[in-house]
Amino acid sequence: QVQLVESGGGLVQAGGSLRLSCAASGRSISTYTMAWFRQAPGKEREFVATIRWRGGATRYSDSVKGRFTISRNNAGNTMYLQMNSLKPEDTAVYYCNGKRLGSIPEYWGQGIQVSVSS
């Protein structure tokens, strides 16, 4: 099993930046496709960004494309989300997600709050 823990959230003004980290333990995430999701109060959890297990191919939701950058450091067993030009609508709890190719379960972190003020 893999345990995922998010860090780096907080309160920032619109236009500012935050860098989220997702630290994995238990197993290496080198063979896992990783992703970020978020959930605002009263809304469904939505996809933000993903990075594949090999090759580093990335994909972003339209709402964050051009502002957010997902990356990973397999040696450090950590995934990141660099968030620039933040908007109030980015306010949500952000969740780290991982899934290994061919496996059934997905692993989730506990989530971390990101709040963007006007």
N, C-alpha and C positions, 0 to 999 in steps of 0.2 A: 504494500500500500504506500501511497504518497500523501504526505501532509503538506498543505499549502498555507502560507501565512502572508497576508498583505501588510504593507507598511508604506508610509510616505504621504498619506492623506492629510487633510486639514482644510483650513479656510483661506481663501485667496480672493483678491479682487479680480473683477472681470479684466481680461487682457493679460493676466498673470500666468504663471506656469507652476506645475507640480510634476514630480516624478514619482510614480508608484513602483514599488518593488513587490515581487512575489517570490518568497524564499521557499524552496522545496526541501523536504527531508524525507528520510525513509528509503528512497530510491532515487537514482539519477533520472532526470527529465530529458536526457539526451535523445530518447526515442519517443518522446511525447509531443504531440501537437498541443500548443498552449494557446490560451485565449483570455481576453478580458471581456466581461459582461458588466452591466450596471443596471441598477433598479432605483428609480425615483419613487417617492412616496405615492401610493395609490396607482402605480403603473406596473406593467409587466416587466420582468427582467428582459433586457435587450442586449443584443450582440454589439460589441464595440470594435474589437480587433482580434486577429489571430495570426499566429506564426507557425508554420509547419515544422515537423520534427527534423526534416532534412532539407537542405537547400535554402532555408531561410525565407521562403516565399511568404508574403504577408497579404492580408486583406483587411479592409476597414469598412465600417459603416459609412454611409454618405454623410452623416451628420458630423463626423470627426475627421474625415479625410482631409489631409493637408494641414491639420493642426496637431494630431496625435501621431506618435511613432512607437510601435511595438518592437521590442528587441529581446534577445536572450543571451545569457552567458552560461553555457552548459557546464563549463569548468567550475563555475561558482554556484551552479544549480539554482539559478535565479532568472526570472523574467521581469521585464520592465515595461512601463508605459510612460513615455514622456508626453506630457500634455501641455501644449502651448496655446496662447490666445484663448484662454478659457472664457466660457460664457456662462451666465447664470443657469441656462438650461442644461449644462453639464453636471449640475448638482445631483448627486446620487450616491448610493452605496456601490462601490466597485468591487467586483468579485474576480478572483483568479480561477482559471479553469484549466485542467489538463486531461488529455486522453491519449492512451497508447494505441497505436495501430493494431487492429485485430482484437482489442479488448472491449468488454462490455461496459464496465463502469467508467464514469467520469468523476474526477476529483475536483472539489471546490474548496476554496478558502472561506473564511468566516465573513469576509467583506470588510471594507474600510470606507469611511465617510469622506467624500469630497464635496465641499461647499464653496460656491462661487457667488460673491456678492456683486451688486451693481456698482 
